[in-house]
Amino acid sequence: MTEQKQALFTIFGATGDLAKRKLYPSLFRLFKKGELADNFAVIGTARRPWTNEYYREVVLESIKDLMNSKTEAENFASHFYYQSHDVSDSSHYVNLKDLGEKLRKQYKTAGNQVFFLAMAPQFFGTIAEHLKSENILTGEGFERIVIEKPFGTSYDTAKSLNDSLVKVFSEEQIFRIDHYLGKEMIQNIFAIRFGNLIFDNLWNRDFIDNIQITFAERLGVEERGGYYDHSGALRDMVQNHTLQLLSLLAMDKPATFTKDAIRAEKIKVFEQLHNPTDDELKKFFIRGQYHSGTIEGKKDISYRSEPNVDPESTTETYASGAFFVDSDRFRGVPFFFRTGKRLTQKGTMVNVVFKQTDSIFGHSLQPNVLTIYIQPNEGFSLSINGKEVGEKFSIAPISFDYETDATATGASPEPYEKLIFDVLNNDSTNYSHWHEVRASWQLIDRIEKLWAENGAPLYEYKSGSMGPTASDDLLADYGAEWVWKPEPKN
Ligand code: BG6
């Protein structure tokens, strides 16, 4: 039988999009599974003057596609309370404290508290300080804080944010979200790498030629132009998701499958990220911006014409490049990556390209490629060389595929559901440690600086393409090419 968890959740930013799209549905899924039952309550806070009744209606609306019965959903929503709150006004924390005390008793939450910061990052430090100064933190049960991305916009801003958090919370209590780490196939990398002798033994520079990481999006910036134009692809997707994924691919085998052992190995990778020389910096990293294009007969507008985007913006909507890890395992092996908006189709995947075998057949053979499909399809495939049926002896790659359309089957849990579950279990394996964030910003800052000084071209690419050809040229310099080449759909 599932043992239900005891906790009071306080959500800052309760009226926001993230709370409605991700947090409430994920809490509801945990409720349906019995992980949350009688002993939990949620305080939603934001500036708007909502009532509990209205708040519960919003919660019900956000879970309407998941509910089996009205009674079940209403029972769930009855655990939600709303407290209008100005995060920088100390007097408001008194109300929050009073309500928290009442709910802790009423729902027997054992003093456990989870604070979820789903709002503009400039307030994170203020909130943490007030939680302490206004004695909302009591030390009675566990007290954990979950921080949404972005964790800073540079090393300096990330550090000052972290400094303000560690004044109040220890690293153990801080859960920095990277929602990709909650994805099923990203977690599956542990199983693929460390659960199979064939990969476990070959996962190094003697056998792997290059690793390719693609995060392709079909959508443009949509209604997020205001945020994105100050961020760009490098900060939005590379500093966090790409480097986190890279660390899972590059890490050494942890001694045990435990949070501490895994974190220690991941941190090593971040600390061994190759610090490029100035020349390498120019050569290794490529940026692009989409202009208009037609896909399946529909016209996409250019990035500069998107709402809330500067018409002369030089923000990159595409970033690509090669990272290297200066470890014994992977020294010299390029980890190519590309990420962009308005590309040919949505697809997140990893291609591990093995070295070519010495051929006795009089011609070279295709390399073996292990592909890990992260989304929208989930699964993996392995291409190996085999004999084609027939009297002649010709060799062709054969692919072993295991793929499911997880969005269609709904088989995989929502990343947020897993991540919240992990917080309740004090499992930060799938969260970013400060040392990881620190090292990634230090590297990303160098690229940002070069780009801000216009030290590298900003390539235009057509909406619906796979980005600037400069990215293909980068791989060609290493005798490689992108394994995934989706057909343009003009
Ligand atoms: C977010 C970025 O972190 O990830 C977005 O801010 C991006 O720009 C999103 O669209 C992609 O996430 P997913 O889970 O939809 O692939």
Boltz pocket constraint, residues with backbone or C-beta under 6 A from the ligand:
constraints:
  - pocket:
      binder: B
      contacts: [[A, 149], [A, 217], [A, 236], [A, 237]]
      max_distance: 6.0
